[in-house]
Amino acid sequence: MWNQNSGARTFLVLGVVLLLHLGCSGGATIDASDGGTEETVLAADATGKTDAVAGEVAETNDVVAMTETAVTLDMGSGDVGQPPPPPHLGPPGPGLVATPSIDGPITTGNGKAVLLPPTFDLSKVGYVEEEFFISGEAVSYTSEQPLTADGFWELSAAQSRPYTTRVIVRRPAVAEDFGGTVIVEWFNVSAGMDAAPDWTFVHNQIIRERAAWVGVSAQIDGIEGDGSTLASMMALKN
């Protein structure tokens, strides 16, 4: 197989072979007393060199071909001795995860969800914002065996606790305009309260695609606050 790299490597090897052969091989000595001519001796010497170089070229081509084959096999086969990755199992079936109770849209309070940063008037782009409370039973899991590095573990349910949190939904106001994609964002609480940086960064594309966006209060600081003055004022339980 010819390619730029193998061609350059072939010519480099051939050049080295020619230099070594021509520099190290003993040429024929011209002796007029033997009755030979300079042309005859040079022709014989050239013939010998040609045969030798042809043999070197054949060997070089064989080596290059074998090297390319080995490289191709190595690139195509992946890590030798490593087992193939396990198949992606996908999300658990609906019977394995309890469906939470949903309360909403929430209409109490001042009508605005507590979330940073403030957003623009979504009605101007045909969107609405709704807030929901979701409740259920959260289950923790444990393993009786040491946890392995591959992340595939046999787990069993340990303890459970009731929970309530909230989600915010921003979607097209007209259901027929929905583009079929839902983007879920786990709220950031670095400031001590819920914030939606992903919405801030990509809301233009979300609206172009007429997608729905769901933000989830998944960390305690967004619900309880982190103890600072601002976070205490903005905490959902305030």
trRosetta pair geometry for C-beta under 8 A, 3 or more apart (Angstrom, degrees):
i j d omega theta_ij theta_ji phi_ij phi_ji
1 6 6.9 97 93 29 75 163
1 65 7.9 122 18 -126 71 76
1 68 6.0 -165 50 152 106 152
2 6 6.4 -144 -143 76 39 118
2 7 5.9 44 -161 -61 89 106
3 6 5.1 79 51 18 77 101
3 7 6.7 -147 87 -9 32 94
4 7 5.8 -59 -144 38 26 111
4 8 6.3 23 160 -16 63 108
5 8 6.0 -57 -149 37 28 108
5 9 6.3 26 154 -17 64 109
6 9 5.6 -56 -147 39 34 112
6 10 6.3 39 153 -25 67 103
6 64 5.9 112 -163 178 99 117
6 68 5.8 7 -99 -79 136 127
7 10 5.7 -51 -148 31 31 112
7 11 6.6 24 158 -12 65 105
8 11 6.1 -57 -148 39 31 106
8 12 6.3 34 153 -22 65 107
9 12 5.7 -54 -148 35 31 114
9 13 6.5 29 156 -16 65 105
9 64 6.3 151 104 -121 115 114
10 13 6.0 -59 -152 38 29 107
10 14 6.2 27 153 -17 66 109
10 60 6.6 116 -145 140 74 115
10 61 7.0 35 -131 -94 118 68
10 64 5.5 -3 -84 -81 91 165
11 14 5.5 -53 -142 39 33 113
11 15 6.2 39 156 -25 66 103
12 15 5.8 -52 -150 31 29 112
12 16 6.7 26 154 -15 62 104
13 16 5.9 -56 -152 36 33 109
13 17 6.3 33 152 -19 67 107
13 60 4.8 161 122 -148 133 128
13 63 7.8 -169 -154 74 167 128
13 64 7.4 -150 20 -59 152 113
14 17 5.6 -55 -147 37 33 112
14 18 6.2 33 156 -20 67 106
14 56 7.7 128 -124 118 63 108
14 57 6.2 31 -112 -105 106 86
14 60 6.3 169 -70 97 72 171
15 18 5.9 -55 -147 35 30 110
15 19 6.4 27 157 -17 64 107
16 19 5.9 -57 -148 37 30 109
16 20 6.3 25 158 -14 66 108
17 20 6.0 -60 -148 40 28 107
17 21 6.0 22 159 -17 66 113
17 53 6.9 128 128 -134 114 76
17 56 4.4 156 -174 156 144 143
17 57 7.5 -176 86 -64 157 59
17 60 6.7 -101 -32 -55 149 137
18 21 5.8 -60 -141 40 26 108
18 22 5.9 14 166 -8 66 113
18 53 6.4 35 -97 -124 78 122
19 22 6.3 -61 -138 44 23 100
19 23 5.8 11 166 -11 62 119
20 23 6.1 -66 -138 44 21 103
20 24 5.7 -8 175 4 64 121
21 24 6.7 -68 -130 46 18 91
21 25 5.6 14 176 -21 62 119
21 49 6.6 127 143 -147 119 89
21 52 6.0 164 -151 117 135 125
21 53 6.1 179 83 -80 169 85
21 56 6.9 -120 -55 -22 140 158
22 25 6.6 -44 -117 31 20 106
22 49 6.9 49 -91 -144 76 134
25 48 7.9 175 178 117 144 115
25 49 6.6 167 77 -97 163 93
25 52 7.4 149 -86 61 148 168
27 45 5.5 34 -151 -149 76 148
28 41 4.5 -152 106 -175 135 101
28 42 7.5 -142 53 -73 118 36
28 44 6.3 54 -37 82 158 109
28 45 4.5 -132 2 -65 107 115
29 41 7.7 -93 80 -161 26 147
30 36 7.5 -134 -146 94 63 108
30 38 5.3 8 -128 -106 137 78
30 41 5.4 -171 -96 52 75 162
31 34 4.7 72 93 -6 104 107
31 36 6.9 61 66 44 70 107
32 35 7.8 64 173 -67 46 19
32 36 7.7 -127 -119 62 30 62
36 40 5.1 -121 -169 73 95 130
36 41 5.6 90 140 -50 132 98
37 40 4.7 97 57 3 82 101
37 41 7.1 -155 91 -3 44 85
38 41 6.0 -59 -150 40 32 107
38 42 6.1 27 157 -15 68 112
39 42 5.9 -60 -144 41 28 108
39 43 6.1 30 157 -22 65 109
40 43 5.8 -57 -148 35 28 111
40 44 6.4 25 155 -17 64 106
41 44 5.9 -57 -150 37 30 109
41 45 6.2 28 154 -17 66 108
42 45 5.6 -54 -144 40 31 111
42 46 6.1 33 155 -21 66 107
43 46 5.7 -54 -145 37 29 111
43 47 6.3 33 153 -23 63 104
44 47 5.6 -52 -149 32 31 113
44 48 6.6 31 153 -17 63 103
45 48 5.8 -54 -154 35 32 111
45 49 6.5 30 151 -16 65 106
46 49 5.6 -55 -148 39 34 111
46 50 6.2 38 153 -24 67 105
47 50 5.6 -52 -147 33 31 113
47 51 6.5 29 156 -17 64 103
48 51 6.0 -55 -151 35 31 108
48 52 6.4 27 155 -16 65 108
49 52 5.7 -59 -147 39 32 110
49 53 6.0 28 157 -17 69 109
50 53 5.9 -57 -144 39 28 107
50 54 6.2 32 156 -23 64 107
51 54 5.7 -54 -148 33 29 113
51 55 6.6 29 154 -18 62 103
52 55 5.8 -56 -157 34 32 111
52 56 6.5 30 148 -17 66 105
53 56 5.4 -53 -149 37 37 112
53 57 6.2 40 151 -23 69 103
54 57 5.6 -50 -146 34 32 113
54 58 6.5 34 153 -20 63 103
55 58 5.8 -52 -150 33 32 111
55 59 6.5 29 154 -15 65 105
56 59 5.8 -57 -150 39 32 109
56 60 6.1 34 152 -22 67 108
57 60 5.6 -55 -145 37 30 112
57 61 6.2 31 156 -19 65 105
58 61 5.9 -54 -148 36 29 110
58 62 6.5 31 152 -20 62 105
59 62 5.6 -54 -153 34 33 114
59 63 6.5 32 151 -19 66 104
60 63 5.7 -55 -150 35 33 110
60 64 6.3 31 154 -17 67 106
61 64 5.7 -53 -144 38 32 111
61 65 6.1 33 156 -20 66 106
62 65 5.8 -56 -147 37 28 110
62 66 6.3 26 155 -17 64 107
63 66 5.8 -56 -148 38 29 109
63 67 6.2 30 153 -21 65 107
64 67 5.6 -55 -147 35 31 112
64 68 6.3 30 155 -18 65 105
65 68 5.8 -54 -148 36 30 109
65 69 6.3 31 153 -19 64 106
66 69 5.6 -55 -149 36 32 113
66 70 6.3 32 153 -19 66 105
67 70 5.7 -55 -149 36 31 110
67 71 6.3 30 154 -18 66 106
68 71 5.7 -54 -146 37 32 111
68 72 6.2 34 154 -21 65 106
69 72 5.7 -55 -148 36 30 112
69 73 6.4 26 155 -16 65 106
70 73 5.9 -56 -147 38 30 108
70 74 6.1 29 155 -20 65 109
71 74 5.7 -57 -145 38 30 110
71 75 6.1 25 158 -16 66 108
72 75 6.0 -57 -144 39 27 106
72 76 6.1 14 161 -12 63 115
73 76 6.0 -66 -143 43 27 104
73 77 5.8 13 167 -16 67 118
74 77 6.4 -62 -135 36 22 102
74 80 7.9 -54 -132 -39 75 111
77 80 6.5 36 117 -79 122 78
78 82 6.9 -96 131 59 107 117
79 82 3.9 33 97 6 116 133
86 89 7.9 -5 132 -39 110 94
86 152 6.6 72 11 -75 159 147
92 96 4.0 -95 163 78 125 133
92 97 5.4 123 84 -29 122 106
93 96 5.2 92 61 2 75 104
93 97 7.9 173 86 9 41 86
94 97 6.8 -78 -147 51 34 86
94 99 7.5 12 -169 -58 95 104
98 136 5.5 157 107 -169 118 126
98 137 6.0 24 59 50 164 93
99 136 7.6 -157 113 -104 28 134
100 134 4.4 56 124 178 143 101
100 135 5.9 153 -172 69 100 32
100 136 3.7 -93 -110 -41 83 123
101 134 6.8 156 78 -157 50 55
101 135 4.6 -19 58 62 103 92
101 136 6.4 165 10 -68 73 72
102 132 5.6 -15 -165 -178 93 129
102 133 7.6 147 -159 80 44 51
102 134 5.5 -16 -101 -103 66 80
103 106 7.2 53 121 -74 87 88
103 132 6.5 146 72 -167 49 73
103 133 4.3 -15 61 62 108 99
103 134 7.5 -169 21 -77 75 33
103 135 7.2 35 -8 -3 111 108
104 130 6.6 126 153 163 120 102
104 131 6.1 -131 -139 104 141 53
104 132 3.5 -143 40 -113 151 68
104 133 6.0 144 -41 16 110 65
105 130 4.1 -85 -111 -158 123 107
105 131 6.2 90 -159 53 78 52
105 132 6.3 -70 -105 -73 48 76
106 109 7.2 33 143 15 111 116
106 130 7.9 133 29 -179 66 69
106 131 4.4 -49 40 92 111 102
106 132 6.6 176 -18 -96 92 26
106 133 6.4 81 -64 -20 123 93
106 166 7.7 -30 -13 -135 146 122
107 111 7.4 4 -162 -105 58 70
109 112 7.5 -112 123 47 115 51
113 129 6.6 -117 4 151 123 124
113 131 4.6 159 -91 -72 115 130
113 166 8.0 -180 -146 143 112 138
113 168 5.2 100 176 -107 170 126
114 193 7.5 -93 152 -177 105 120
114 194 6.8 99 115 47 83 117
114 234 5.8 156 -172 -173 117 76
114 235 7.8 32 144 127 156 10
114 236 5.8 -176 60 -93 138 68
115 119 8.0 2 96 -14 114 104
115 168 6.2 -27 -53 -31 154 165
115 187 7.6 -111 -132 -123 99 131
115 194 5.3 -55 -116 106 71 111
115 195 7.1 136 -173 -109 68 33
115 196 6.0 19 176 -11 118 113
115 215 7.0 81 -132 103 145 156
116 191 6.7 -45 66 65 155 149
116 193 6.2 83 1 98 121 113
116 194 6.8 152 25 96 78 57
116 195 4.2 -35 79 -104 96 87
116 196 7.4 170 87 16 47 70
116 234 7.5 8 -36 -170 110 154
117 195 6.8 37 -32 -146 58 97
117 196 7.7 -111 23 53 58 78
117 200 6.2 63 32 -89 111 130
119 122 6.7 24 126 -53 126 97
119 129 7.6 139 64 -66 142 147
119 199 7.4 -50 -90 136 126 129
119 203 7.6 164 -136 -113 116 166
120 124 7.0 -59 137 38 111 126
121 124 4.9 77 96 -12 99 108
122 125 6.2 -69 -164 47 52 93
122 127 3.9 -80 174 84 108 100
122 128 6.3 156 106 -95 128 16
122 129 5.6 128 16 -29 153 96
122 170 6.3 -135 -124 -148 154 108
123 126 7.4 46 -164 -80 39 18
123 127 7.1 -117 -76 61 28 54
123 128 7.1 41 -83 -87 75 65
123 173 7.2 50 -123 -55 69 143
125 207 5.2 -18 155 -157 143 139
126 172 5.8 -1 132 -145 100 79
126 173 5.4 -123 -180 20 62 104
126 174 6.9 -42 -175 11 110 96
126 177 6.6 -62 148 121 134 171
127 170 5.7 26 171 179 127 89
127 171 6.5 162 -150 85 85 22
127 172 6.0 -65 -102 -100 65 34
127 173 6.2 -178 -133 -34 11 82
127 207 6.7 -84 -44 -115 133 100
128 170 7.3 -172 89 -143 39 54
128 171 6.4 -21 57 63 80 72
128 172 7.9 30 14 137 81 17
128 173 4.7 99 -26 -95 104 82
129 168 6.5 -7 -169 -177 97 101
129 169 7.1 156 -154 84 48 51
129 170 5.0 -17 -99 -96 77 82
130 168 7.3 162 84 -158 43 55
130 169 4.8 -13 61 60 92 101
130 170 8.0 172 21 -76 64 38
130 171 7.7 -24 16 21 107 104
131 166 6.1 1 -175 -177 95 121
131 167 7.5 168 -153 87 53 44
131 168 5.3 -23 -101 -104 73 74
131 169 7.7 -173 -79 20 26 74
132 166 6.5 160 85 -155 45 71
132 167 5.2 -9 61 59 97 88
132 168 7.8 177 21 -85 70 29
132 169 6.8 34 -3 -9 111 111
133 164 6.0 6 -180 -174 107 101
133 165 7.3 171 -152 92 65 26
133 166 5.2 -42 -99 -97 59 81
134 164 7.2 169 85 -149 40 55
134 165 6.1 -18 60 65 86 73
134 166 7.1 146 13 -110 76 27
134 167 6.1 31 -10 -4 120 107
135 162 7.1 6 -173 -176 96 94
135 163 6.7 -178 -144 93 57 53
135 164 4.4 -14 -97 -99 92 83
136 162 7.4 -172 106 -146 26 62
136 163 6.2 -11 62 57 65 89
137 160 5.0 20 171 175 104 123
137 161 7.3 161 -157 80 64 24
137 162 5.8 -43 -101 -96 63 56
137 163 7.4 137 -120 14 15 83
138 160 6.4 163 83 -154 44 68
138 161 5.4 -19 60 63 97 77
138 162 7.5 110 13 -154 82 7
138 163 4.7 50 -22 -15 117 130
139 157 5.3 -44 -177 -138 125 105
139 158 7.7 136 178 46 77 61
139 159 7.5 172 -151 93 54 38
139 160 4.7 -25 -98 -98 68 94
140 157 7.6 107 78 -160 44 60
140 158 4.8 -47 96 60 91 109
140 159 5.0 10 42 55 112 80
140 160 7.2 -162 13 -78 71 42
140 161 8.0 35 -18 3 102 97
141 155 4.2 37 166 168 125 129
141 156 6.6 156 -154 75 83 25
141 157 5.9 -55 -102 -101 73 39
141 158 6.0 153 -125 -2 17 96
142 155 6.6 144 70 -152 22 84
142 156 6.4 -33 64 63 73 75
142 158 4.3 75 -8 -63 109 129
143 146 7.7 16 113 144 123 2
143 147 5.9 120 53 -74 153 81
143 153 5.1 -61 -96 175 142 126
143 154 6.5 111 -134 76 95 59
143 155 5.3 -62 -75 -99 80 69
143 156 7.7 129 -99 16 38 75
144 154 7.7 -37 36 95 88 103
144 156 7.3 24 -24 15 99 120
145 153 7.4 -167 70 -150 101 91
145 154 6.7 56 24 51 120 102
147 153 5.7 -29 -127 -92 78 140
148 151 7.5 -96 89 -15 77 24
148 152 7.0 -24 68 57 118 67
148 153 6.8 172 29 -81 84 85
157 160 7.3 0 -179 -52 114 101
165 216 7.2 46 129 -175 131 80
165 217 4.8 -160 -177 81 104 98
165 218 7.0 60 -176 -89 161 41
165 223 6.7 -89 -121 -78 82 132
166 217 5.0 40 55 16 77 128
166 236 6.6 -176 11 -140 135 153
167 214 5.6 -3 -179 -173 120 96
167 215 6.5 158 -161 80 65 49
167 216 5.2 -20 -107 -100 90 65
167 217 7.2 -137 -76 11 43 78
168 196 7.9 -85 65 -66 135 144
168 214 7.2 158 79 -156 48 48
168 215 4.4 -4 54 55 99 104
169 212 6.6 -11 -166 -177 93 109
169 213 7.3 153 -155 83 45 53
169 214 5.4 -11 -102 -104 73 77
170 199 7.4 89 28 -134 147 132
170 206 7.9 59 100 134 117 140
170 212 7.0 164 87 -160 51 60
170 213 4.6 -3 58 58 99 102
170 214 8.0 -164 26 -72 65 36
170 215 7.9 39 -1 -7 100 101
171 178 6.6 -8 -174 -101 105 106
171 212 4.0 0 -105 -118 96 98
171 213 7.4 -164 -68 29 60 58
172 175 7.2 148 92 -97 102 19
172 177 4.0 -141 170 89 153 111
172 178 5.2 -155 38 -73 123 62
172 179 7.9 118 -23 -12 135 76
172 210 5.3 14 -57 -162 134 91
172 212 7.3 -87 6 -77 74 80
173 177 7.6 28 55 39 56 135
174 177 4.5 78 78 -3 97 111
175 178 5.8 -27 -169 -9 48 116
177 210 5.2 -126 153 -155 84 135
178 210 6.1 -177 -140 145 22 103
178 211 7.9 61 -161 -130 69 24
178 212 6.4 -2 -138 -41 107 105
179 209 4.9 -138 72 155 171 72
179 210 3.8 129 -33 78 105 90
179 211 5.3 -56 56 -70 119 56
180 211 7.8 -54 62 -110 43 71
181 209 6.1 -16 41 139 133 129
181 211 4.1 -41 80 -120 100 110
181 212 7.2 -179 94 30 52 68
182 211 6.8 176 -86 -177 24 92
182 212 4.8 -19 -110 73 75 103
182 213 7.6 163 -161 -89 58 22
182 214 6.2 16 -179 -4 104 113
183 198 7.7 -150 151 138 122 128
183 202 7.9 -118 169 99 168 132
183 206 6.3 -95 22 -113 143 116
183 211 5.8 55 -10 142 104 134
183 212 7.2 179 24 91 69 50
183 213 5.0 -21 67 -112 99 71
183 214 7.2 173 86 25 47 69
184 213 8.0 160 -85 -163 27 53
184 214 4.9 -21 -108 71 72 102
184 215 7.8 155 -161 -88 53 26
184 216 6.5 19 -174 -16 98 117
185 196 5.8 83 111 -143 148 90
185 198 4.5 -164 -117 54 130 134
185 199 6.3 -106 -1 -37 166 88
185 213 6.9 8 -2 -174 112 97
185 214 7.2 172 23 87 69 50
185 215 4.9 -23 69 -107 102 73
185 216 7.0 178 85 18 49 76
186 216 5.7 -34 -110 65 52 105
186 218 4.9 -45 -148 29 93 142
186 219 7.8 81 170 -25 98 99
187 194 4.2 -19 173 -148 150 89
187 195 6.3 129 -171 51 89 37
187 196 6.1 -54 -117 -77 81 69
187 215 5.6 69 -67 178 94 102
187 216 6.3 -145 -10 79 88 47
187 217 5.6 -8 23 -99 140 48
187 218 6.5 159 35 21 82 81
187 219 7.0 -130 80 23 90 99
187 222 5.4 77 99 -96 136 158
188 191 7.8 66 120 9 94 86
188 194 7.7 109 63 -158 45 44
188 195 4.8 -45 72 71 93 94
188 196 7.4 164 22 -85 90 21
188 197 5.6 14 10 1 144 108
189 192 6.5 46 174 -115 82 8
189 193 6.5 179 -139 66 77 10
189 194 6.4 -28 -90 -85 83 41
189 195 7.1 157 -89 17 33 87
189 219 4.7 -125 -3 85 142 136
189 221 4.0 128 168 78 141 119
189 222 4.9 -113 -91 -50 119 87
189 226 7.4 141 160 -50 109 118
190 195 7.3 -57 39 37 81 133
191 195 5.8 71 26 -29 120 137
191 230 7.8 -61 160 106 97 129
191 231 7.4 174 131 -81 68 98
192 221 5.6 -112 -151 178 44 121
192 225 6.4 29 166 -162 97 63
192 226 3.7 -105 -134 23 95 122
192 227 7.7 -106 -145 41 126 57
192 228 5.2 -41 -143 34 172 120
192 230 6.7 106 78 84 132 93
192 231 3.3 -83 139 -79 118 135
192 234 7.9 107 107 60 89 117
193 221 7.0 -111 -73 140 27 90
193 222 6.0 86 -169 -121 40 59
193 225 6.9 -5 -84 -111 82 67
193 226 7.8 -111 -46 -2 57 97
193 230 7.3 -98 -19 127 129 89
193 231 5.0 -167 -50 -126 92 75
193 234 4.3 1 -118 102 154 128
193 235 6.6 -124 -110 -77 96 53
194 215 7.6 107 176 152 122 124
194 217 5.6 -59 -91 -105 136 92
194 222 3.8 69 -62 -143 87 116
194 236 7.5 44 -8 -46 126 107
196 199 4.1 11 142 22 118 119
196 200 6.4 140 105 -21 75 87
196 215 5.1 -56 -101 -110 124 144
197 200 5.3 -56 -151 36 40 117
197 201 6.2 33 156 -18 72 106
198 201 5.9 -58 -147 38 32 107
198 202 6.1 -23 173 25 68 111
199 202 7.0 -85 -132 56 20 74
199 203 5.1 43 177 -68 67 103
199 206 7.5 -37 -135 5 67 156
199 213 5.9 102 -104 170 103 154
199 215 6.8 -44 -37 -68 132 122
200 203 6.7 -14 -114 -13 13 112
202 205 5.1 -48 -173 43 82 111
202 206 5.8 91 127 -29 86 98
203 206 5.2 -53 -144 37 39 117
203 207 6.2 36 159 -19 70 104
203 213 7.5 -45 -113 -39 79 161
204 207 6.1 -60 -153 37 27 106
204 208 6.4 29 151 -21 64 107
205 208 5.4 -50 -145 34 36 115
205 209 6.3 24 159 -9 67 108
206 209 6.2 -69 -152 45 26 102
206 211 4.8 -94 -157 60 72 109
206 213 5.5 12 -165 -54 152 118
207 210 7.2 28 -174 -79 37 40
207 211 7.9 -87 -62 38 19 75
217 222 4.6 -153 -147 112 94 133
217 223 5.9 108 160 -62 129 89
217 236 6.8 14 -134 -34 164 151
218 222 7.6 50 41 33 40 140
219 222 5.3 91 70 3 79 104
219 223 7.8 -170 97 0 44 90
220 223 5.8 -68 -155 44 42 104
220 224 5.3 -6 167 18 84 117
221 224 6.6 -67 -116 59 26 82
221 225 6.5 4 -164 -175 61 11
221 226 4.5 10 -137 -64 111 93
221 231 6.9 -50 -177 -161 93 137
222 235 7.8 148 165 -133 28 67
222 236 6.8 38 143 -15 69 114
223 235 6.8 42 142 -168 25 91
223 236 5.1 -47 -136 41 53 120
223 237 6.2 55 165 -24 72 104
224 235 5.9 -27 149 -154 16 135
224 237 6.1 3 -107 21 48 132
225 228 7.3 -138 175 45 100 63
225 231 4.0 136 -154 137 88 95
225 232 4.7 92 -179 -88 163 47
225 234 7.2 133 -100 68 101 68
225 235 3.4 -70 -46 -67 101 131
225 237 7.6 -111 -8 46 97 96
225 238 7.2 68 -41 -52 132 106
226 231 4.7 -11 32 126 80 172
227 231 6.9 20 41 73 32 129
227 232 7.0 16 -155 -58 14 104
228 231 4.5 80 58 16 89 107
228 232 6.7 -155 86 -12 41 88
229 232 5.9 -59 -149 33 26 111
229 233 6.6 23 155 -18 62 106
230 233 5.8 -57 -154 34 33 111
230 234 6.3 7 157 -1 68 114
231 234 6.0 -70 -142 50 31 98
231 235 6.0 54 156 -54 69 94
232 235 5.8 -28 -141 -3 29 118
232 238 6.4 117 164 -91 56 125
233 238 6.3 93 -161 -145 22 171
234 238 7.1 102 66 9 8 144
235 238 4.6 114 66 -30 84 100
